[in-house]
């Protein structure tokens, strides 16, 4: 039982903590971003190195190292996006009357560098693990990538809860590509496909005679998939999900408190 409970709790904690940390760093003053990205890029290098080493280690420890390394790589992807280092050439909101394929193309222009980075790092991870016996890192990264793209498409097509409070001030142009509506046709498809994948993972982890490495590695990936599916449901169920990462948003509150508003400046000068 330990080989299932501990990996699930481990994945839960890393998912919660890393998400909150990225939210916190993204809401600091923009002058801090270069230092955040410098540290994250160093962590990315260490993560890729550890990921490469773990690919040859088909042990329980190797599964944990591979999973953590892939999460570090993905954290770099997310941080580079929300600090606006890797987004796209378009940095302006989409006009309100923009619709259809033109609106979609504007969204692509605002995210294309980010999407290319996801593909490039996925290829790097595949090259690092393809000849090894431990593929946990690759599967972890693929779950991150799939569920990230799925959530992005759902938000673009329209969901009830846009979680706009998580969009940093310097990325407000992204709100023009977020649509509020009760449901979209892609949502049930994306959740169903992901749930089927989750069931298959659970079956593999719980198969009779499964080795400890497989049980732990697959449980880590399955727990991440379950959390991603839960995040999808957060998009349509009216729940105050922001409370989970309220501590991450404190950076924005502190920044606003220390930064005088234009009105305040005018009052002081009068």
Secondary structure as GFF3:
##gff-version 3
##sequence-region A 1 270
A	DSSP	alpha_helix	2	26	.	.	.	ID=ss1
A	DSSP	three_ten_helix	30	32	.	.	.	ID=ss2
A	DSSP	alpha_helix	33	54	.	.	.	ID=ss3
A	DSSP	alpha_helix	60	82	.	.	.	ID=ss4
A	DSSP	alpha_helix	100	129	.	.	.	ID=ss5
A	DSSP	alpha_helix	136	157	.	.	.	ID=ss6
A	DSSP	three_ten_helix	164	166	.	.	.	ID=ss7
A	DSSP	three_ten_helix	169	177	.	.	.	ID=ss8
A	DSSP	alpha_helix	185	205	.	.	.	ID=ss9
A	DSSP	alpha_helix	212	234	.	.	.	ID=ss10
A	DSSP	three_ten_helix	241	245	.	.	.	ID=ss11
A	DSSP	alpha_helix	246	258	.	.	.	ID=ss12
A	DSSP	alpha_helix	262	269	.	.	.	ID=ss13
###
